[in-house]
Every structure is written in structure tokens, then in C-alpha cells.
Amino acid sequence: MSTSAQAAIDAILARAITDRVFPGAVVEAGRANATLFTRIAGSLTYDPDAAPVGARTIYDLASLTKVIGTAALMTGEVQSGRMRLNDRVRHWIGSWTGDERQVVTLQDLLEHCSGLPGHRRYFESRHGRASFEMAICEEPLAYAPRSTSIYSDPGFMLLGFAIENAAGAPLDRLFDRWRETELGPDVELRYRPGSEWRARIAPTEDTPLGEVRFGEVHDENAAALGGVAAHAGLFGTAAAVGACARWWMRSPSLPLFATKTAVPNSSRALGWDTMLPSSSCGTKLSPSAIGHTGFTGTSLWIDPAQDLYVVVLTNRVHPSREGDGIQEVRRALHDAIVTGLQADAGPAR
């Protein structure tokens, strides 16, 4: 990428740091077969003595877990034939009872159209898988399945439980096995990061006592599940998320998982969101682009038509989740990246 295009990206990041949208960030862009560039800015916190962000900084990826973890595992389950998208949830989750629930399929969980609500504070009274599963299965449906779409963390939690039942192993063990096989053992992406990563982890929101939080998953429901959940919990570097993006771009499952749902009033695909004028990826990606964001300040967009992916990792929830401006920064970064790459390519012939 040209020097001027890189300068435009750096200026967007610098302004965001000055405006306290986030203290630091790593941005990576690439093609299906290679990384194009990485831009790094800021520090781990706003403290003047804070360590600078680096290429190996570890971020809480939040809801990116849904697509680089859970949806990726589902591709293997579907390809093997062990699970099918049209399997009824009741087939894999015995406590999913009630007449109004019986039509709900695994595809409905992936497309966020199962009828389950968007979010519940289960962590306030529930801990562990069995308790969470019962709470979700007792949850009154918020709408008739497939009549509309509500982005649902409980739906993805339930999908993770179904995968565990089908595969006969905990989600973190299944993910580690997938990562080592598909991405390689050196890719830094995992649940429950160990002490050896601590110095490189960007903190998220301070604890209620004002202590800086390093390496403990920010999502409270994921924390109550022991840090391992299908909707949140993964930590990793921008390079690791980029490796996942390249895997998706080469996967034979991409066309299926990137197909927009037929559910009314929904932009969802299987796990992924699709391109809209209001999307976090700005205005210059193709209509076929898919992506996802994470509450902590992360995002991944993949544009198969332009052979492009963009990873943006920040800790915008530090020291508090009350900050704003991340959506505008995300959109500006993606527009600047696409504009710069198109300028480098020259006029179309």
C-alpha cells in the first residue's frame, strides 16, 4: 500500500486515540493467500507509561468468537455429516422442550432467528453449563421462530452446547484441535489465556473495584461459563484473526455460510452479518462481503469479490464500556483501506 494510504490509516487511528475512542489498535488487511499490511497505534492503556501496542498484542475478541470459533467448528460438523443445518435443536439439546420450540433448527441459531431474545444477564444467578442450558431452554420465546431476526447471545450459547453434545468434548478442546489442524500450532488464538500471555494482553473494562482487568473475558455470561462459550471468550492477535480470515476465504464452506438468510428484516447469514450501507465496514466493500464485530472493539470483514479481509482489534471498553465513536472509526478505516488499495491498483481496464 502506498505511503499516502498508510498515512491516512495512521491518521484515523491517531485521531481515535486522541478522542479516547480506544487507547491502541492493530489493523491487518490481506488477501486469501497473504497478509498485505499491518498498522499499529497507541498503547495498552491511557497511562503515559503504558506499554505500546505491538503486532503480538493479545485482544479479547468478544463476539468474533461466533464466527472464527463456533461457525468454523460448525463447518466441520456439517461437512462430516455429524450435524446438519436442518437438525432440530431438540435432537441435540434434550431440555429444549415446548411445542413452540420444536420447529427451531441449528440453522435458526446460526441466523439469529430462533425466537430467543438478544441478551439476558444469566450470570447474575447462573453459573456453569447445566444451569445456563436450563435457563435458555426455559426462556420464553420473544417472537415466532423465523418470523424476524434478533441477534442472540443465548442462541449461540445453545449452539455451542449442541456442538459439545455432538462431538463429545468441551468447546475449548474442540477449538484447540481445530486451530492446530487448520491454522497451525503457532497461531495465537485460544480461550482462557495463560500467564505467559499476560504482559501482551490489552486490558478491557476495569473491575467494579477499579482494578485493571487482564486476560479475564469481558463478557459476563462467558465468564460465568468458565471463560469458554460459543458467543464470546476467544483471545488472540490480529495475525491470528487474519489467519482465520484466510482460512474462511479458502474454505469450500464459505459460499454456504455467506449466503444471506431469507428471514424477513434480517441481514444475517450463517453466523456472519452481511453488507449494508450502515455496516461497520463502511461503504466500499462489495455486496457479497460478510463480517462481524465484537463489543470490546474488534471486527473482521471479508470481501470475497475483492479478495480482501480487514481485521481491526482495539480495547475500546478500557477503562469503561461507556465510550463511543468506534462505529465511525471502523467505517473510516475500511473506506480508507479500500480507497488506498484501489488507488494502488490503478484505473480498471
C-alpha positions in Angstrom: 0.0 0.0 0.0 1.2 3.5 -0.8 2.7 5.7 1.8 -0.1 8.2 1.5 -2.7 5.5 2.1 -0.9 4.2 5.1 -0.7 7.8 6.4 -4.5 8.1 6.0 -5.0 5.0 8.1 -2.5 6.1 10.7 -4.2 9.5 10.9 -7.6 7.8 11.6 -6.1 5.7 14.4 -4.3 8.7 15.9 -7.4 10.8 16.0 -9.4 8.0 17.6 -6.7 7.7 20.3 -6.7 11.4 20.9 -10.5 11.3 21.1 -10.2 8.4 23.6 -12.2 6.0 21.5 -9.6 3.4 22.4 -6.0 3.6 23.7 -4.5 1.5 21.0 -5.2 -0.7 17.9 -3.8 -3.2 15.4 -5.2 -3.2 11.9 -4.4 -6.0 9.4 -5.5 -6.4 5.8 -4.8 -9.2 3.5 -5.8 -11.5 0.6 -6.8 -15.1 0.7 -3.2 -16.2 0.3 -1.2 -13.5 2.1 -1.1 -10.5 4.5 -0.9 -7.1 2.8 0.0 -4.8 5.7 -0.3 -4.2 9.4 -0.7 -0.8 11.1 -0.2 -0.4 14.8 -1.0 2.6 17.0 -1.2 3.6 20.6 -0.7 1.9 23.9 -2.3 -0.8 26.0 -3.9 1.8 28.3 -4.1 5.6 28.5 -1.5 5.7 31.2 1.5 7.8 30.0 3.8 4.9 31.0 1.8 2.2 29.4 3.5 -0.3 27.1 2.9 0.3 23.4 0.7 -1.9 21.3 2.6 -4.3 19.1 1.9 -6.8 16.4 1.8 -9.5 19.1 -0.7 -7.7 21.4 -3.4 -10.0 22.5 -7.0 -8.8 22.5 -10.3 -10.1 24.0 -12.1 -10.9 20.7 -15.6 -10.9 22.2 -18.2 -11.8 19.6 -15.7 -12.5 16.9 -15.7 -15.9 18.7 -19.1 -16.6 17.0 -17.5 -16.6 13.5 -13.8 -17.5 14.0 -14.7 -20.1 16.6 -18.2 -21.5 16.6 -19.2 -21.1 13.0 -15.8 -22.5 11.9 -16.4 -25.6 14.1 -19.9 -25.9 12.5 -18.4 -26.1 9.0 -16.6 -29.3 10.1 -19.7 -30.7 11.7 -21.7 -30.1 8.6 -19.0 -31.4 6.2 -18.6 -34.6 8.2 -22.4 -35.1 8.3 -22.5 -35.5 12.0 -24.6 -32.4 12.3 -27.0 -30.9 9.7 -28.2 -27.3 9.5 -31.8 -28.5 9.4 -31.4 -30.6 12.5 -33.9 -29.7 15.2 -32.4 -28.2 18.3 -34.3 -30.8 20.3 -32.2 -33.5 18.6 -29.1 -32.3 20.3 -30.5 -30.5 23.4 -32.8 -32.7 25.4 -34.1 -29.9 27.6 -35.3 -27.9 24.6 -39.0 -28.7 25.1 -42.3 -27.0 24.5 -44.4 -27.1 21.4 -43.5 -23.6 20.1 -39.8 -24.6 20.1 -39.9 -27.8 18.2 -39.5 -26.2 14.7 -36.2 -24.4 15.7 -33.2 -25.7 13.9 -29.4 -25.3 14.2 -29.6 -23.0 11.1 -32.0 -20.8 13.0 -29.5 -20.4 15.9 -26.8 -19.5 13.3 -29.1 -17.0 11.6 -30.3 -15.4 14.9 -33.9 -16.2 14.1 -34.8 -18.9 16.7 -37.1 -16.7 18.7 -34.6 -16.4 21.6 -34.0 -12.9 23.0 -30.9 -10.9 22.3 -29.3 -10.8 25.7 -30.0 -12.0 29.3 -28.0 -11.4 32.4 -27.8 -15.1 33.3 -24.5 -14.5 35.1 -26.4 -12.8 37.9 -27.9 -16.0 39.1 -26.5 -18.9 37.0 -23.0 -20.5 36.8 -21.8 -23.3 34.6 -23.2 -25.1 31.6 -26.0 -27.1 33.1 -27.5 -24.0 34.8 -27.2 -21.8 31.6 -28.7 -24.5 29.4 -31.7 -24.8 31.6 -32.1 -21.0 31.8 -32.0 -20.7 28.0 -34.4 -23.7 27.4 -36.8 -22.2 29.9 -36.6 -18.7 28.3 -39.9 -17.6 26.7 -39.5 -17.1 23.0 -39.5 -13.4 22.1 -41.1 -14.0 18.7 -42.2 -16.8 16.4 -39.1 -18.6 15.0 -38.0 -17.4 11.6 -40.5 -14.5 11.6 -37.8 -12.0 12.1 -34.2 -11.8 13.4 -32.8 -10.7 16.8 -29.1 -11.0 17.3 -29.0 -13.5 20.2 -26.2 -14.4 22.5 -28.3 -17.1 24.2 -28.9 -18.7 20.8 -25.2 -19.0 20.2 -24.6 -20.3 23.7 -27.1 -23.1 23.0 -25.5 -23.8 19.6 -22.2 -24.3 21.5 -23.8 -26.8 23.8 -25.2 -28.7 20.8 -21.7 -28.9 19.2 -20.3 -30.2 22.5 -23.0 -32.9 22.7 -22.4 -33.9 19.1 -18.6 -34.0 19.3 -18.4 -35.4 22.8 -15.9 -32.8 24.0 -15.7 -29.3 25.6 -15.8 -26.4 23.3 -12.3 -25.2 24.1 -10.8 -28.6 23.4 -12.7 -28.8 20.1 -11.5 -25.3 19.1 -7.8 -26.1 20.1 -8.0 -29.2 17.9 -9.4 -27.3 15.0 -6.9 -24.4 15.3 -3.9 -26.7 15.4 -5.2 -28.7 12.4 -6.4 -25.9 10.2 -4.3 -22.9 11.2 -1.2 -24.4 12.8 0.0 -24.8 16.4 1.8 -21.4 16.5 -1.3 -19.3 15.8 -2.0 -17.3 19.0 -5.7 -17.9 19.5 -7.3 -19.5 22.4 -9.8 -19.5 25.3 -8.6 -18.6 28.8 -5.1 -17.2 28.0 -2.4 -18.3 30.3 0.1 -16.3 32.4 2.7 -16.4 29.6 0.4 -14.1 27.6 -0.3 -11.7 30.4 2.2 -8.9 29.5 0.9 -8.8 26.0 -2.9 -8.6 26.8 -4.7 -5.4 26.2 -6.9 -4.7 29.2 -10.6 -4.4 28.9 -13.0 -2.7 31.3 -11.8 -2.1 34.8 -13.3 -4.2 37.5 -16.0 -2.7 39.8 -13.2 -2.2 42.4 -11.2 -0.2 39.8 -8.6 -2.9 39.1 -7.3 -3.3 35.6 -8.6 -6.5 34.0 -6.1 -8.5 32.0 -6.9 -11.8 30.3 -10.3 -12.4 32.0 -13.1 -12.5 29.5 -15.1 -9.2 29.5 -18.4 -10.8 28.7 -20.1 -11.6 32.0 -22.0 -14.6 30.7 -18.9 -16.1 29.2 -17.1 -15.6 32.5 -19.9 -17.4 34.3 -19.4 -20.3 31.9 -15.7 -20.5 33.0 -14.4 -18.3 30.2 -15.4 -20.8 27.4 -18.5 -20.0 25.4 -19.8 -20.1 21.9 -20.7 -16.4 21.8 -17.5 -15.0 23.4 -14.3 -15.9 25.1 -11.5 -16.2 22.5 -8.4 -14.1 22.8 -5.8 -13.6 20.1 -3.6 -11.4 17.9 -4.6 -9.6 14.7 -2.3 -12.0 12.9 -4.3 -14.9 14.3 -7.6 -13.4 13.3 -6.1 -12.8 9.9 -5.2 -16.5 9.7 -8.8 -17.3 10.4 -9.9 -14.9 7.7 -7.7 -16.5 5.1 -9.0 -20.0 6.2 -12.5 -18.8 5.6 -11.7 -17.3 2.2 -10.2 -20.6 1.1 -12.9 -22.8 2.7 -15.4 -24.6 0.5 -18.0 -23.8 3.1 -17.7 -20.0 2.6 -20.4 -19.7 -0.1 -22.9 -21.6 2.1 -22.1 -19.7 5.3 -22.0 -16.3 3.5 -25.5 -16.7 1.9 -27.9 -14.2 3.3 -30.9 -15.6 5.1 -34.4 -15.5 3.7 -35.8 -14.5 7.1 -37.7 -11.2 6.9 -35.9 -8.0 8.0 -32.6 -9.7 8.5 -29.1 -9.1 7.1 -27.7 -12.3 8.7 -26.0 -15.2 7.1 -24.8 -18.4 8.9 -23.1 -16.8 11.9 -22.0 -13.8 9.8 -23.6 -10.4 9.1 -23.8 -9.2 5.5 -23.0 -5.8 3.9 -25.4 -2.9 4.4 -24.9 0.8 3.8 -24.9 1.3 7.6 -22.4 -1.6 8.2 -19.3 -1.2 10.3 -17.2 -1.8 7.2 -18.1 1.5 5.6 -19.3 1.9 2.0 -16.7 0.5 -0.3 -16.8 -3.3 0.3 -18.8 -5.4 -2.2 -22.4 -6.5 -1.6 -21.1 -10.0 -1.1 -18.9 -9.0 1.9 -19.5 -10.6 5.3 -18.4 -9.6 8.7 -18.8 -9.4 12.4 -17.9 -7.1 15.3 -17.1 -7.6 19.0 -18.3 -5.5 21.9 -14.7 -5.0 23.1 -13.8 -3.1 19.9 -12.9 -5.8 17.5 -14.1 -6.6 13.9 -13.4 -8.8 10.9 -14.8 -8.2 7.4 -14.2 -10.5 4.4 -14.9 -9.4 0.9 -14.5 -12.4 -1.5 -15.3 -10.3 -4.6 -12.3 -8.0 -3.8 -10.2 -10.8 -2.3 -9.8 -8.7 0.8 -10.1 -9.1 4.5 -9.7 -6.4 7.2 -9.1 -7.1 10.9 -9.5 -4.3 13.4 -8.6 -5.0 17.0 -9.0 -2.5 19.8 -9.8 -2.4 23.5 -12.4 0.3 23.3 -14.0 -0.8 26.5 -11.0 0.3 28.5 -11.3 1.7 31.1 -15.1 1.7 30.7 -17.7 0.5 28.2 -19.3 3.9 28.2 -17.2 5.3 25.4 -18.5 5.8 21.9 -17.2 6.6 18.4 -16.0 3.1 17.5 -18.5 2.6 14.7 -17.4 5.8 12.9 -13.7 4.8 13.3 -14.4 1.3 11.9 -16.2 2.8 8.8 -13.5 5.3 8.2 -10.7 2.7 8.4 -12.4 0.3 5.9 -13.1 3.1 3.5 -9.5 4.3 3.7 -8.1 0.8 3.2 -10.3 0.1 0.1 -9.6 3.5 -1.4 -5.9 3.1 -0.9 -5.8 -0.4 -2.4 -7.9 0.7 -5.4 -5.5 3.7 -6.0 -2.5 1.3 -5.9 -4.2 -0.9 -8.4 -4.7 2.0 -10.9 -7.7 2.5 -13.2 -9.7 -0.5 -14.2 -9.2 -1.7 -17.7 
